[in-house]
Amino acid sequence: MRWACAEQRGRLREDFDFNDLNKDGKLSLGEFIRFMETVDEDITAEECEIGFDEIDANRDGAIEFDEFLAWWTEP
C-alpha cells in the first residue's frame, strides 16, 4: 500500500464517514454502491459488487475504513 499523507487520509475519512449512512463504522454493499454512483455515474451495480468483494479483505460483508484506505491508496 502506498503511504497516504495525513491530509489525504483525512479527506478519505470524511468521504467514508459521509457515506456510512447508518454510522456503524462500515460501508455496506448498498452504501458502497451509493458512494460509487457519486464517483462514476456510469458504474453498474454488478461492477460495484465486484469491487466491494475485492475491497472487503476480511470477507465480513462490509468495508471498514482500513480496507477503504488501502483500496484508495494502493499503487
N, C-alpha and C positions, 0 to 999 in steps of 0.2 A: 504494500500500500504506500502510495506517495504521502509524504508528510503534509498535513493541512495546517496552514497558519491559523493563529487564533481568530483573526478576522473572518476567514473563510469558514472555520468551524462554527463560529457564532452565527453567521448567515445561514448555514445549513441547519443549525439547531432551530433557528426561527422558522425556517421553512418546514422542518419536521414537526415542530410543535403546532404550527398553524394548521397543518393537515391531519394532525391527530385529533379528530373531532370529538372523540369521547374522553380524551385526556387520560388515557391509560398508559401512556409512555411507549406505545407501539402503533404501527400502522397496520391495520387490517387490509385484506385484499381490496375491499371497497374504498377505503381511504387512499390506498396507493393508486388505484385506478383514477380516482378523482384528481389526485395530485398530478399524475402523468398526463391527464387530459388538459390540464392547465399549461403544462410544459410543451406538449405536442398535440394539437387538436386533431391530427390525423391518425393518432395511435389507436389501435384496436384493443378491445378487451382481451382478446387472445394474446396479443403481444404483451400486454400488461401482466397477464397471468404468468407468462413465460419469464418475464423479468422479475416478478415477485418471487417465483420459485428459485431463481438464481441468487437473488439478494438475501433470501431467508436462509442464511448459512447454517443455523442450528435446527432448521426444519420444525420450528414450533408453531408455524402457521401465522406468524406475524413478523414484521420488520421492526427491529429495535434500532435505536439511534446509532449504535456502533456499526451495525450492518449497513445502515443507510450511509453513514460517513465513509465506510470502506468502499462502497459502490461508487459514490461520487468522486472519491479521490484516487481510485485505482488508475494505474497508468494505461 
